Amino acid sequence: MTHPPHNEGRCRSSFSTLLLYMAFKLSPQVPTAPEPVRATSTDARDDDTADKWVQRLPGMIRLTGRHPFNAEPHTKELVDAGFITPAAMHYVRNHGPVPKLAWDDHRITVTGLGVAEPQVLSMDELVALPNRTLPVTLVCAGNRRKEVNVTRQSKGFSWGSGAVSTSIWTGVPLHVLLRHCGVDPDALEPGQYWVNFDGPDGELPKGIYGTSIPLLKALDPAQDVLVAFKQNHERLLPDHGFPVRLIIPGTQSNIHIHTHTRTYIHEPQPYYSLSFLSPLLAGYIGGRMIKWLTRITISRQESQSFYHFHDNRVLPSSVDQERADNEGWWRKPEYIINDLNLNSAITHPTHDEEIPLKKGTYKLQGYAYCGGGRQVQRMEVSLDDGKSWELAQLSSEEYPTEHGRFWCWRIWNLDVDILRLNTQPRDLTWNVLGMMNNSWFRLTTAVSLNDRQQPVVRIKHPAPIAPGGWMEAGADETVNVQAKTTGTGSGRSHVEDKSVPSIAQRKDLSVITREELARHNSKTDCWIAVKGQVYDVTPYLQEHPGGVAAIVMNAGKDATEDFEAIHSKRAWAMLDEYLVGTLGASLTSSSPEASAIAAPKEAAVALQGKNRAIKCKLVFKEYESPDVLRIRFGLPQPDQPLGLPVGMHIGLRAVINGESTKRQYTPVSDGDAKGHVELLVKVYRANQHPRFPDGGLMSQHLDRMSLGDCIDIDGPLGHITYEGPGCIRQLGEDVHVKHFVAVAGGTGITPVVQVLRAVLENPCDTTRFSLIYAARVPEDLLLREELDAWAEQYEQFTVHYTVDVPPPDWPYSVGFLTAEMLAANFPEATKDMGALICGPPPMVNFAVKPNLEKLGYTEDQFFIF
């Protein structure tokens, strides 16, 4: 990357005030946002992960197993949605769990060279600054990586062709924010400066996710860099960076490789005669756009984040991961990806689509995009291996910015004769990260008879996320492409083999039953099964790039689906070191071994496991207050226990407004109760809270239910169980405590009460228990009569309350949880204490955890439901 001399930078910045006024006076025309497509429920696949609270569309294609969430929409649905992508359908790239952040509590710190004093802005203060709205296409640099991985496995997981989306973004221009904080480039010493951006602290195993851009780019209004807080005119979704993220529209690109759909670009022409508006600085792909933005720092050094150097690079095809690690290729600046390259794909017809021959014509559709603020000027499609090209029609929803820039994709279509659908492959260039694949997008066709014996043309995509792409079939074409891109000659043996590593074929391995596997289910004893082989991965947990939790959530289970979804050939080879045996069948019920481990109580319980629902009838319903509901569901058998371990939850599932919805609840009924399960529900009605105008879907559904109505219940769900006296298990690891301190907010009291009841009603359990319960008003303190009665009856239990709006003569605390409040009601921290926490995320993250840490409690003492 070439940077202008310092005095040229001064020349550019001298016009900044003029440009600022121009930018706000001549804002670009913004297309209409689509009707929102909303995710109305959480996904059962997230139940055992840190993202269990995040609502997501179930139709999104998951690319890395259950966690972390990396997903793309079906490309047909993506293009059918139109020029602007609904936020819930926008592709998602997460390196770890989604942080639980709150609008009122989140802060952005701006500091570094040129900032006299660190500036800390709340979200309301940020929104009060001049803001700007414009459409921008975001693209993951790994878009279409599966085509690369089928040829030869790269280091990255397999994206299809859906890692691209366009939204209307609203935010404060970065140059406005920096100048608001006092940044003046004229006052800086000569030299190169960088603006570094960081996400939340402690977000990922390798540290903070951070990146940087040159200060000159940050201060150039023509670059349209935004600190964004809205997507499609609504606040950001958690997966897309709520409450604030960075948006850097893609600028110039120097990579023009033909695809089967051939594109041409239009150079942006400045609307003003100011010559310094020409794009001298490169633009950026999606990996540079920090979500959950926390800190902005101006420095003479670019970001030193691990992810800034190890993500988003295009290394030469001859460089594999081992060589890159050993020879320092990751830090070579010439291989960094910032630019969007010219790219296109076909979305209609879809993979495996059958087109009736009698149809005559078919409307081909797809997308095209480019960086550099350049518009895709024309789109051409070839049906004869590039011998001739036909002009497609392009959408024209985007208008240029006041600087003549185009930041969005274009949707194209072309009507063709069905009998002309026949094409041949062309080359791609392999690299270790599998980035920036923009080779020809080739569909294969075959004439056949469908189930009704009608002639159809069956379509095959090269490497869709669904199985069966033509590149995966081992056809000669795949080998030919590979020979050209990897130098392996005809070598069919080089086609990626994801079968079990060779060591797993040994005949002397022990056979391990599923029951034996299930016993090794903690972070101190972690076994997993992959493709029928069992591995003890305990020694590797601390080295895992994705963090300990990503493996431990599969401890004692078959992890094949999650492992295959994301791991490279190198990771498969590493498994050899940890192999301990071959997975056998479950023990038969008639065998002596099975009899020894079978428990009649377990066989009789109602709950059948996660996602195995039982139908239960509403048999009791009573309002304890206008918005607090006590309900009881009958179990399938009147003498049947629920079978819910203490501390875990059940899932309630129902179809609400035409969509499947699931929510987790912790029963308040006694664990030994038979024939029924009882819940205490806070009903969140529509139009009662400005942040949640729709109210709570499930709580309103329960409110509307009549006696005799049925609902589906599954479980157990959760990751914490109380095993009895003083023993609590989290993620399979047992911890022994002598004293619990507990903080609950609102309906978060229910799992705490389950543990408390188990302690108090067991005469052999001497564990002490101190509780602080917070709510808005005293009437919202659920189960208060029971809590007060227990405090009177049991010397080992104390309870204290705090409310926001107290009545006269209120004897307890008022307001937010503080360190002083906790210190007055909890003993000093010791190693044999544990902290039970359940409540709204802002309370947990910004009041409870920080204040408990001030009192000496540590992260490994926290048990957060």
NUZAVO-240019 format. One line per field, with one value per residue (C-alpha): x, y, z; chain. Coordinates in steps of 0.5 Angstrom, whole numbers, m for minus. Example, Ala and Ser with C-alpha at 12.3 -4.5 7.8 and 13.67 -1.06 7.14 Angstrom:
! residues 2
px <- 25  27
py <- m9  m2
pz <- 16  14
semi <- A  A
This chain:
! residues 865
px <- 0  3  1  2  7  6  5  0  m4  m4  m7  m12  m15  m15  m21  m24  m29  m32  m33  m36  m42  m42  m43  m49  m52  m52  m53  m54  m61  m63  m67  m73  m72  m75  m81  m77  m76  m75  m73  m78  m75  m68  m65  m65  m58  m56  m59  m52  m48  m46  m51  m57  m61  m60  m66  m64  m68  m68  m67  m60  m55  m50  m43  m39  m43  m47  m42  m39  m45  m43  m48  m51  m58  m60  m57  m64  m68  m62  m63  m71  m71  m68  m63  m63  m62  m67  m62  m64  m62  m55  m50  m46  m39  m37  m31  m34  m40  m44  m43  m49  m49  m54  m55  m55  m49  m44  m39  m34  m27  m23  m16  m9  m5  m8  m14  m12  m16  m19  m26  m32  m38  m45  m49  m54  m48  m46  m53  m53  m48  m49  m50  m51  m55  m53  m53  m47  m46  m41  m38  m34  m27  m28  m34  m35  m29  m32  m30  m23  m23  m26  m20  m15  m17  m15  m15  m22  m29  m33  m37  m42  m44  m48  m43  m45  m51  m53  m56  m58  m53  m54  m48  m44  m38  m32  m29  m34  m33  m25  m26  m31  m26  m21  m17  m13  m8  m5  m3  1  8  10  9  4  m2  m7  m14  m14  m21  m22  m28  m30  m24  m24  m28  m24  m18  m13  m15  m19  m21  m18  m16  m14  m14  m10  m12  m12  m17  m21  m21  m23  m31  m31  m29  m36  m33  m39  m39  m46  m52  m57  m59  m65  m67  m67  m62  m57  m58  m54  m50  m49  m46  m51  m50  m45  m40  m36  m38  m32  m35  m30  m26  m21  m20  m14  m16  m21  m21  m27  m32  m38  m41  m37  m37  m35  m34  m35  m29  m32  m32  m32  m38  m33  m27  m23  m17  m15  m22  m19  m19  m11  m13  m15  m22  m24  m27  m32  m27  m24  m31  m31  m37  m39  m34  m31  m25  m22  m14  m10  m3  4  3  m2  m7  m3  m9  m7  m14  m11  m5  m8  m15  m16  m9  m8  m2  2  m1  6  5  1  0  6  11  7  7  15  17  13  8  2  6  8  4  4  m1  m6  m13  m17  m20  m26  m25  m29  m34  m41  m45  m51  m57  m62  m62  m61  m57  m61  m66  m70  m72  m78  m75  m82  m81  m78  m74  m71  m69  m62  m61  m55  m51  m44  m40  m34  m29  m26  m33  m34  m41  m41  m43  m45  m46  m45  m46  m43  m47  m41  m35  m33  m33  m39  m42  m49  m51  m55  m60  m58  m61  m61  m63  m57  m55  m48  m46  m44  m37  m39  m38  m42  m42  m47  m48  m52  m57  m58  m62  m62  m67  m64  m67  m67  m63  m57  m55  m49  m42  m35  m30  m25  m19  m19  m12  m11  m9  m8  m14  m18  m20  m22  m24  m27  m27  m32  m38  m40  m47  m47  m53  m56  m62  m66  m73  m76  m81  m87  m82  m82  m76  m72  m65  m62  m58  m51  m47  m40  m40  m46  m47  m51  m48  m48  m44  m41  m34  m35  m37  m29  m31  m25  m26  m25  m18  m17  m18  m14  m8  m8  m8  m4  1  m1  m1  m7  m6  m13  m10  m10  m17  m19  m20  m24  m25  m22  m14  m10  m9  m16  m16  m12  m15  m12  m16  m21  m28  m31  m39  m43  m44  m37  m36  m41  m38  m32  m36  m32  m26  m22  m24  m26  m27  m31  m33  m31  m33  m34  m27  m26  m21  m19  m17  m17  m9  m11  m16  m12  m9  m15  m16  m23  m23  m24  m32  m32  m30  m33  m40  m39  m35  m38  m42  m41  m38  m37  m42  m39  m32  m33  m36  m30  m23  m18  m14  m9  m14  m16  m8  m8  m13  m9  m5  m11  m14  m16  m21  m27  m34  m38  m46  m50  m50  m56  m62  m61  m53  m51  m47  m53  m57  m51  m52  m59  m64  m71  m73  m69  m73  m80  m78  m82  m77  m74  m68  m67  m71  m75  m82  m87  m94  m97  m104  m105  m109  m108  m108  m108  m106  m102  m102  m104  m98  m95  m98  m98  m99  m99  m98  m100  m95  m96  m97  m100  m95  m89  m83  m81  m74  m71  m64  m63  m61  m63  m69  m74  m76  m83  m85  m91  m93  m94  m96  m95  m87  m84  m82  m78  m77  m73  m77  m74  m80  m82  m85  m82  m77  m80  m87  m90  m95  m94  m90  m91  m88  m89  m89  m88  m93  m89  m95  m95  m94  m92  m85  m82  m76  m80  m87  m89  m88  m86  m88  m88  m91  m97  m98  m98  m103  m108  m108  m114  m115  m114  m110  m103  m96  m90  m84  m77  m71  m67  m63  m57  m50  m51  m53  m53  m51  m52  m49  m44  m43  m45  m43  m42  m40  m39  m34  m35  m34  m35  m37  m39  m43  m47  m48  m53  m56  m62  m66  m74  m76  m68  m70  m73  m67  m64  m70  m69  m62  m64  m70  m65  m60  m65  m70  m64  m62  m55  m53  m50  m48  m50  m54  m54  m59  m60  m66  m67  m73  m77  m82  m84  m89  m84  m81  m83  m84  m82  m87  m83  m76  m78  m81  m75  m70  m74  m74  m67  m61  m56  m60  m61  m64  m64  m68  m67  m72  m72  m79  m80  m86  m86  m82  m78  m73  m69  m64  m66  m63  m58  m54  m47  m41  m43  m49  m46  m41  m46  m50  m45  m39  m31  m29  m26  m24  m30  m35  m39  m43  m50  m52  m59  m62  m62  m55  m54  m55  m50  m45  m45  m47  m46  m40  m35  m38  m37  m30  m28  m30  m25  m29  m26  m29  m28  m33  m39  m45  m49  m56
py <- 0  7  13  20  24  28  35  32  29  36  39  34  35  43  42  38  43  44  37  36  41  38  31  33  38  33  26  20  18  12  6  3  m2  m8  m11  m14  m21  m22  m28  m29  m35  m38  m44  m51  m52  m46  m49  m51  m45  m38  m36  m39  m32  m30  m30  m33  m35  m43  m43  m40  m45  m46  m47  m48  m53  m51  m45  m40  m38  m37  m37  m35  m35  m39  m35  m36  m33  m28  m25  m26  m21  m16  m10  m9  m16  m16  m16  m23  m26  m22  m27  m27  m28  m29  m32  m33  m32  m26  m21  m19  m11  m6  1  5  2  1  6  8  10  15  16  16  21  28  27  31  27  20  21  16  17  13  11  17  22  18  18  26  27  29  22  19  14  10  3  m1  m8  m13  m19  m24  m25  m32  m32  m38  m41  m48  m49  m48  m53  m58  m57  m57  m56  m49  m46  m43  m46  m47  m41  m42  m36  m33  m29  m23  m18  m11  m6  1  3  9  12  18  19  17  23  27  23  24  31  32  29  34  30  35  32  39  39  32  31  28  21  15  15  9  9  2  m1  m6  m10  m12  m14  m22  m23  m29  m34  m30  m24  m18  m18  m11  m8  m1  3  9  16  19  14  15  23  23  24  21  14  14  10  10  8  5  4  2  m3  m2  4  m1  m2  m7  m14  m18  m22  m16  m12  m9  m3  m1  m3  0  0  1  1  m3  2  1  m6  m9  m16  m17  m24  m27  m31  m35  m29  m23  m16  m9  m4  4  8  14  21  26  31  36  39  38  33  30  26  21  14  14  9  2  0  m6  m13  m15  m18  m10  m8  m9  m11  m9  m3  m1  3  7  9  13  11  11  3  m1  m6  m11  m16  m23  m23  m17  m21  m28  m27  m24  m25  m28  m32  m35  m42  m45  m43  m47  m46  m49  m45  m39  m40  m42  m36  m31  m30  m27  m21  m19  m13  m14  m20  m17  m17  m10  m9  m12  m16  m16  m22  m25  m31  m35  m36  m38  m44  m46  m53  m59  m55  m59  m54  m57  m57  m55  m49  m46  m40  m39  m33  m33  m29  m27  m22  m18  m13  m9  m5  2  5  3  1  m6  m3  m9  m16  m21  m29  m34  m41  m43  m43  m36  m36  m31  m27  m24  m18  m19  m13  m10  m7  0  2  5  12  15  19  26  24  19  13  6  2  m4  m10  m10  m16  m18  m23  m26  m30  m36  m42  m48  m52  m47  m49  m52  m50  m52  m50  m45  m44  m42  m40  m44  m40  m43  m39  m40  m33  m28  m34  m31  m36  m37  m40  m46  m50  m57  m59  m66  m68  m73  m76  m73  m78  m76  m79  m72  m69  m64  m60  m62  m56  m58  m52  m53  m53  m51  m52  m58  m64  m66  m60  m62  m61  m66  m71  m73  m72  m71  m63  m63  m66  m62  m55  m58  m59  m52  m49  m53  m56  m63  m66  m71  m74  m76  m78  m70  m69  m68  m74  m73  m80  m82  m81  m87  m89  m90  m96  m100  m107  m107  m101  m101  m101  m96  m96  m90  m90  m90  m84  m80  m81  m77  m70  m65  m60  m64  m71  m69  m75  m74  m78  m76  m81  m87  m86  m84  m78  m76  m69  m66  m64  m60  m56  m50  m50  m50  m43  m43  m44  m49  m48  m50  m57  m58  m57  m63  m67  m74  m74  m75  m69  m71  m66  m60  m62  m64  m57  m53  m57  m57  m63  m61  m61  m68  m70  m68  m72  m78  m76  m77  m83  m88  m93  m94  m92  m98  m99  m98  m103  m108  m108  m115  m115  m115  m109  m105  m108  m105  m98  m98  m94  m95  m88  m85  m90  m87  m80  m75  m71  m75  m70  m64  m63  m69  m66  m69  m66  m63  m61  m54  m56  m50  m43  m37  m30  m28  m21  m17  m19  m26  m32  m39  m45  m52  m57  m65  m70  m76  m80  m78  m82  m80  m75  m69  m72  m65  m64  m58  m52  m54  m52  m54  m51  m49  m50  m47  m44  m37  m32  m38  m39  m44  m41  m44  m41  m44  m44  m46  m50  m47  m54  m59  m63  m69  m67  m73  m72  m64  m59  m52  m45  m38  m33  m26  m24  m18  m15  m11  m4  m4  m2  2  m2  m9  m6  m13  m16  m23  m28  m34  m31  m28  m34  m38  m32  m33  m41  m44  m50  m56  m53  m57  m55  m58  m59  m62  m62  m62  m56  m52  m53  m52  m58  m58  m65  m64  m63  m57  m60  m56  m58  m53  m56  m63  m60  m61  m55  m56  m50  m48  m42  m40  m32  m31  m25  m25  m20  m21  m28  m30  m32  m39  m43  m40  m42  m49  m50  m46  m51  m57  m54  m53  m59  m64  m64  m67  m60  m55  m50  m43  m39  m31  m28  m21  m21  m14  m12  m6  m5  m10  m13  m16  m20  m27  m32  m27  m30  m37  m33  m30  m36  m40  m34  m35  m42  m44  m40  m42  m37  m30  m26  m18  m14  m8  m5  2  4  3  4  8  5  0  m3  m6  m3  2  2  m1  m6  m3  m6  m3  m7  m13  m12  m11  m17  m22  m25  m24  m28  m35  m40  m45  m40  m40  m34  m36  m31  m30  m24  m19  m19  m11  m13  m19  m16  m9  m9  m16  m19  m13  m11  m19  m18  m12  m16  m22  m27  m29  m32  m39  m38  m35  m40  m36  m39
pz <- 0  m2  3  1  4  10  7  2  8  11  4  4  11  10  6  12  14  7  6  12  11  3  6  10  5  0  3  m2  m4  0  m2  1  7  6  11  17  17  24  28  34  38  40  36  40  37  42  48  51  48  51  45  48  49  42  37  30  24  24  16  16  14  20  17  24  27  33  36  34  30  23  18  11  8  2  m4  m8  m2  m1  m8  m8  m2  m6  m7  1  5  11  18  20  13  13  13  20  22  29  32  39  43  42  48  52  52  54  50  57  59  53  52  47  49  44  46  43  39  38  43  49  54  53  51  53  50  52  46  47  46  40  37  38  34  26  23  16  13  6  3  4  1  6  4  8  4  5  0  m4  0  m1  m8  m6  0  m5  m9  m3  4  6  13  13  14  8  6  0  m4  1  5  2  4  3  9  10  15  20  24  26  20  23  21  25  31  31  30  35  40  38  33  28  23  22  30  29  28  20  19  18  23  24  28  31  33  39  41  48  53  54  48  44  46  43  46  43  36  33  27  24  18  16  19  13  11  17  16  9  8  1  4  8  14  19  27  26  31  26  20  16  20  27  32  31  32  37  31  28  33  38  40  35  30  25  17  12  5  0  m4  m10  m12  m17  m18  m24  m26  m30  m28  m32  m30  m33  m30  m32  m27  m27  m25  m20  m22  m17  m17  m15  m18  m12  m14  m7  m7  m12  m8  m6  0  m1  2  6  7  12  17  18  21  28  32  39  38  45  44  38  39  34  34  30  30  26  31  34  35  33  29  25  22  22  19  12  8  1  1  m5  m7  m5  2  7  14  17  12  14  21  21  16  19  13  17  18  11  9  2  3  7  5  5  m2  m5  m11  m17  m16  m18  m18  m20  m15  m20  m22  m15  m14  m15  m19  m24  m30  m34  m42  m44  m40  m46  m43  m36  m32  m30  m24  m19  m16  m18  m13  m14  m9  m10  m10  m17  m20  m24  m30  m34  m33  m38  m38  m43  m44  m49  m44  m46  m53  m53  m48  m47  m44  m37  m34  m28  m22  m21  m14  m12  m13  m13  m6  m7  m8  m14  m10  m11  m5  m7  m11  m17  m18  m25  m29  m36  m40  m44  m48  m43  m49  m48  m41  m42  m39  m37  m31  m31  m26  m19  m15  m8  m2  5  8  2  1  m5  m9  m15  m21  m26  m23  m27  m26  m30  m33  m34  m38  m34  m32  m26  m21  m26  m32  m35  m38  m34  m34  m27  m24  m20  m17  m16  m8  m5  3  2  m1  m8  m11  m18  m15  m9  m14  m15  m23  m28  m28  m21  m22  m28  m24  m18  m23  m26  m19  m14  m19  m17  m24  m25  m18  m16  m9  m8  m8  0  4  10  12  19  20  18  26  27  22  28  30  37  39  45  44  48  50  49  57  58  53  57  64  61  60  64  62  67  63  56  51  45  39  32  26  30  34  41  43  50  48  55  54  48  51  53  46  42  38  39  47  52  52  45  46  53  50  46  52  53  46  39  36  29  26  29  28  21  20  21  22  16  14  19  25  23  23  30  33  32  38  43  40  46  42  38  39  40  41  47  52  51  56  58  59  66  65  63  69  73  71  69  74  74  76  70  65  69  68  64  60  54  53  49  43  44  47  51  50  57  58  62  69  73  72  77  77  83  81  74  70  74  73  76  72  72  67  67  65  61  67  74  78  73  76  71  72  72  75  80  77  70  66  61  54  52  45  41  34  35  30  25  27  32  38  44  51  57  64  71  75  82  83  88  85  88  85  81  75  74  73  76  73  75  69  69  63  58  55  48  48  55  54  49  48  47  43  42  49  50  45  50  56  52  49  56  58  53  54  57  61  57  52  51  50  48  53  53  57  61  59  62  64  72  76  84  86  93  99  97  90  84  77  71  64  67  73  80  85  92  96  104  102  96  95  90  86  82  78  76  74  75  82  80  78  85  89  86  89  95  96  95  100  106  105  106  113  111  107  112  106  108  103  102  97  94  90  86  82  80  85  91  87  82  88  86  91  97  102  101  101  108  111  109  112  119  119  117  120  115  110  109  104  102  97  93  89  84  86  94  98  104  110  106  110  105  99  94  87  83  86  88  91  98  98  96  102  107  106  103  107  105  99  100  96  98  96  90  87  83  79  74  72  66  62  64  71  71  66  69  76  79  76  77  84  86  83  87  93  91  88  81  75  77  83  78  76  71  69
semi <- A  A  A  A  A  A  A  A  A  A  A  A  A  A  A  A  A  A  A  A  A  A  A  A  A  A  A  A  A  A  A  A  A  A  A  A  A  A  A  A  A  A  A  A  A  A  A  A  A  A  A  A  A  A  A  A  A  A  A  A  A  A  A  A  A  A  A  A  A  A  A  A  A  A  A  A  A  A  A  A  A  A  A  A  A  A  A  A  A  A  A  A  A  A  A  A  A  A  A  A  A  A  A  A  A  A  A  A  A  A  A  A  A  A  A  A  A  A  A  A  A  A  A  A  A  A  A  A  A  A  A  A  A  A  A  A  A  A  A  A  A  A  A  A  A  A  A  A  A  A  A  A  A  A  A  A  A  A  A  A  A  A  A  A  A  A  A  A  A  A  A  A  A  A  A  A  A  A  A  A  A  A  A  A  A  A  A  A  A  A  A  A  A  A  A  A  A  A  A  A  A  A  A  A  A  A  A  A  A  A  A  A  A  A  A  A  A  A  A  A  A  A  A  A  A  A  A  A  A  A  A  A  A  A  A  A  A  A  A  A  A  A  A  A  A  A  A  A  A  A  A  A  A  A  A  A  A  A  A  A  A  A  A  A  A  A  A  A  A  A  A  A  A  A  A  A  A  A  A  A  A  A  A  A  A  A  A  A  A  A  A  A  A  A  A  A  A  A  A  A  A  A  A  A  A  A  A  A  A  A  A  A  A  A  A  A  A  A  A  A  A  A  A  A  A  A  A  A  A  A  A  A  A  A  A  A  A  A  A  A  A  A  A  A  A  A  A  A  A  A  A  A  A  A  A  A  A  A  A  A  A  A  A  A  A  A  A  A  A  A  A  A  A  A  A  A  A  A  A  A  A  A  A  A  A  A  A  A  A  A  A  A  A  A  A  A  A  A  A  A  A  A  A  A  A  A  A  A  A  A  A  A  A  A  A  A  A  A  A  A  A  A  A  A  A  A  A  A  A  A  A  A  A  A  A  A  A  A  A  A  A  A  A  A  A  A  A  A  A  A  A  A  A  A  A  A  A  A  A  A  A  A  A  A  A  A  A  A  A  A  A  A  A  A  A  A  A  A  A  A  A  A  A  A  A  A  A  A  A  A  A  A  A  A  A  A  A  A  A  A  A  A  A  A  A  A  A  A  A  A  A  A  A  A  A  A  A  A  A  A  A  A  A  A  A  A  A  A  A  A  A  A  A  A  A  A  A  A  A  A  A  A  A  A  A  A  A  A  A  A  A  A  A  A  A  A  A  A  A  A  A  A  A  A  A  A  A  A  A  A  A  A  A  A  A  A  A  A  A  A  A  A  A  A  A  A  A  A  A  A  A  A  A  A  A  A  A  A  A  A  A  A  A  A  A  A  A  A  A  A  A  A  A  A  A  A  A  A  A  A  A  A  A  A  A  A  A  A  A  A  A  A  A  A  A  A  A  A  A  A  A  A  A  A  A  A  A  A  A  A  A  A  A  A  A  A  A  A  A  A  A  A  A  A  A  A  A  A  A  A  A  A  A  A  A  A  A  A  A  A  A  A  A  A  A  A  A  A  A  A  A  A  A  A  A  A  A  A  A  A  A  A  A  A  A  A  A  A  A  A  A  A  A  A  A  A  A  A  A  A  A  A  A  A  A  A  A  A  A  A  A  A  A  A  A  A  A  A  A  A  A  A  A  A  A  A  A  A  A  A  A  A  A  A  A  A  A  A  A  A  A  A  A  A  A  A  A  A  A  A  A  A  A  A  A  A  A  A  A  A  A  A  A  A  A  A  A  A  A  A  A  A  A  A  A  A  A  A  A  A  A  A  A  A  A  A  A  A  A  A  A  A  A  A  A  A  A  A  A  A  A  A  A  A  A  A  A  A  A  A  A  A  A  A  A  A  A  A  A  A  A  A  A  A  A  A  A  A  A  A  A  A  A  A  A  A  A  A  A  A  A  A  A  A  A
